[in-house]
């Protein structure tokens, strides 16, 4: 009953303070950034440029959705970029060496993701090692494995027409825009994660664990089990994003997704999810994904060297973290 009351109170507070909420701040900044780039370069909102942005956005966005739930529970996963690279490599190796067909190989890739997530979660929850150290070590192991088994060379991905390519990396025309089916995956998963976090009992558990794990356990929340499954989910989403990317570009690279783990965390934090846990927002994460992808694309269009992206990224993260802290501080005084 206490958890239900706490959840109802949280939702009421969210509605009452929506204009001052972190996700609304992220949406406002997103609109300002989009308007600024549109004024600076007319091609920013052209169908071709929007098509290019939307081709890359869902893959990293899918990873960010899993990271949102995990961060809300007070943990994070630095191995997602390595999973993004390793799973397509393993799948295509099995197919090219005639070990199995593409369908069973994808199932094995999914199983690999689940094993990686389960190992991360079990070590964090049962042994008590911090998720930073566990997933950093896993990142190095998986990256090393991907490079070793391919000798550092990319593999040609599955490019034959079929249901798997269509399902993960098919494309369709929407007026002047060429979009990929991965966009539907991102939208569908965002709606599902938003429902889980804001309306399901699981979301209440996740927020309670991130806020105060011991208090959540005292109220009967299975904290360890929830965290383990969140690690598994995050790893599975990273593997899904990796296969989507490999099908789209017809290549599986052992060094794909460099820095994706940090960029995904940046998108989540910029969107308003608390890095320390206890507060998460899927809407804010979607805004954060759009914001950072727009910045990456826009600075190139207006003539800023692409190598300066990290400067803008760091600046935006710093501004957003300060803004969210001020919003939280002011909200606590009310």
N, C-alpha and C positions, 0 to 999 in steps of 0.2 A: 504493500500500500504506500509505503514511503517513497519507493521508486516511482510509482505512478503519479503521486502528488508532485514529486520533484520534476517529472517529465512535463506534466501539465503546466507547472509554474514556468518551466523553461520556455515552452512554446508560447505562453501568454506574454512573457517578457520579450520574446523574439518579435512578436507582432507589434508590441507597443513601441519597441525601440528600433523598428526596421530602418527608418531613415538614418539612424546613427550606427547601424550594425556594420561589422567588418565587410560582409559581402556586398553591401550597398556602396560602401566606400570604394571597393574594388571595381564595381560596375561603373561608378562615376568616373574613376580614373581611366578605365578602359575607353569610355566614350570620349573623354578629353584627348587621349592618345590617338584614337582613330581619327578624330576630327583634325588634330594637328598634322598628322601624316597626310590626310586627304587634301588639306590646304597647301601643304608643302610640295606635294607631287600629285598631279591629277591622275596618274596611272595607278595610284595606290588602290583605288576602288574599281579599277578596270576588271572586267570578267576574267581576263587572263591572270592577273595578279591574285585575285581572290581564289581562283582555281588552284594556283600554286600553293597558297597558304593552307587551303583546306586539304590538300593532298598529304601534307606532313602532320597537320595538327592532331588528327585522331589518334595516331600511334602513341605519341608521348602523352596525350590526354588520357588514354586508357590506363597507362601506368600511373598517372597522377590521381586517378579515381581510387585505385587500391591504396595508394600512399596516403590519401586523405583519411580513410578509415583507420589505417594503422597508426598514423600520427595522432588521431583523436584518442586512440587508446594509449598514447604515451610512448610509442615505439616507432622506429623507421627502418627502412631496408635499403642498404647501399649496394645490394647485389642485383637489383632489377636491370641495370644496364647490361651486366654480364649475362643474365638469363635471356635478355632480349637478343643477344648475339649467339649464345650457345645453342638454344633450342632449334632455330632454323638450320644451323650447321649439323647438328645431330640428325635431324629429320632428313635432310638432303643426302647425308652420307649413307644412311640406311637405304634410301631409295636408289642412289647411284650404284651402290654395291649389290643391288638386287637382294638385300636381306629381307625386305618386305615392301609392300605397295605404299602409296602415299597416304591412304586412309589409316592403316595400322601404324604407320610411322608418326602420324600426327597424334595418335592416341599415346604412343610411347613418349612423344615430346610433352604432352600434357601430364603424363605420369612423372616425368623428370621434374617438371615445374612443381608438382605437388610434393615430391621428395625433398627438393631444395627448400621449399617453404616450411615443410614439417621439421626438417633438421634445424633451420634457423629458429623456429618457434620453440622447439623442445629445449635447445641449448639455452635460449633466453629465459624461458619460464622455469624449467626444471633444475638447471645448473646455476642460474642466476648471473650469467655473464651479460654485460650490456649489449644491446642490439647494435650499437656502433661497432664494437669489436667483432662480434659474431658475423655480421653481414659484410663488414670490410674484409674479413678473412675469406668469407664465401665468395666475394667479388673477385679476389685475387685467384682463388682456386678455379672458378669457372672461366675467368678470362684466360688463365694459363692453359686450361684444358682445351678451350676453343682454338687457341693459337697452335697448341701442340698437335692436335689431331688433324689440323689442316696445313700445318707447316707455315701458317701465316697467310695462305692464299685463299681468296674468296671462292666459293663454290657456285656453280650455276644453279639457280633455283628452279623449281618446278614451273614450267611455262606452258604446259599443255592445257588446252581448254578443258574445263571440268567443273563439277560442283564446288570443289574446295577453293579453287581460284576465284570462281564467281562469288562465293559466299564471303571470302575474306578480302579479296582485292579486285572485285569486279568494279566497273565504272558505269555511270549513267549520265545522261544529259538532263540538266534542269535549266531550261531556257538557254542563256549563253554560258552557263557554268558546266564544266565537266567535273563531276564529283565521284568519289569512291565509296563503295559499300561500307568501308571502315568508318565512315561518318555516321552511318546508322548504328553501327556497333557502339560508337562513342555516345551517341544520344541515348540509346537504349540502356546502356550500362550506367550512364549518369542519372537517368530517371530511377533505375533500380536502386542504386547506391543512395540517392537522395531519399527514397522511400524508407530504406533500411535505417538510415541515420536519423531521420526526423520523425518517423511514424511507427516504426516497429520496436518491439521490446529489445531487440538486439542493439539498436541505436542507443537506447537508454543505457544498456549495459556497457557499450563501448565508451560513452561519455563518462559514466560513473567510474570505470576502470582508469581512464586517463586523469580524472580529477583526483581520486583518492582510492587506490587499489585496495588497501586494507579495509576501508569502510565498505567498498563494494562487495568484497568477499564476506564481510560480516553480515551483509544483507542477502547473502545467498547467490551472488553472481559468480558463475564459473569463470573466473578471470583468466586462468591459464588456458583453458580450452578455447575461449574466445580469441585470445591473442594468437594461439597456434593456428587457428583457422584463418585469422586475418593475414598472417604471414603466408599461408598457403594461397589465399585469394590474391594477394599482391603479386606473388611469384607467377601464378597462372595468368594473370592479366598481362604481366611483362612478357611471358612467352607468347600469348595471343598477339600482342603488339608486334613482337619480333617476326612471327610467321606472316602477319599481315604486310609488314614492310618487305620481307623477302619475296613474297608473291608479287607485290606491286613493282619492285625494281628488278625482278628475276635474278636475284643474287643473294647468297647467304654469306655474309662476311664475318670472320671471327673477331673483328675489331669494330663491329657495328655498335651504335649507341654509346659512344664515348661521352661521359659526363651526364648521361641521361638521369642517373640517380640523383645528382645534385639539382639538375634542372627541374625534375619532377617535384622534388622537395620545395624548390623555389616557387613553383607554380602554386603549390598547395598553401604555402605560408603567405605568399602575396595575396591569395584569395581570402585569407582570414582565419585559416585553421591555426590553432595555437601549437607552436613547436613543442611545448611542454606537455601537451595533451589536455583532454577535458573539453575542448571546444573544436568542432569541425563543421565545415559547410561545403556541400557539394556545389551549390550555386556559385560560391566564391571561387572554388577550384576551377570551374568552367570559365569564369571571368579571368582567372589567373592564367589559364592555358591560352585563351584568346589574346590576353595582354602581352605575354612574353613572345608569342609567335608573331604578333603584329609588330612588336619592337624589332625582332630579328629581321623581319622582312622590310619594315619601313626604313630603318637606318641605312640599308643597302640602297634602296631606291633614291633616297635624298643625298646620296654621295658619301655617307660616312663609311669608312673602311669596315668590312665585316669583322675584322679582328678586334674592333672596339666594342663588339656586342657585350662582352663581359663587363665592361665599364658601365654601360647602360643597365645591364642586368643587376649588378651590384648596387647601383644607385637606386633603382626601383625597389629592390628588396629592402634596402635600408629605410627608404621613405615609407614604404608600406608597413614595415614592422613598427616604426615609430608612430605612425598614424593609428594602427590597431591598438598599440599600447595606450595611447592617449584616449581612444574611444572606450577601451575597457576601464581605464582609470576614471574617466568622467561618468561612465555608466555605474560604477561602484559607488559614486557619491550620491546617486539619486535615490 
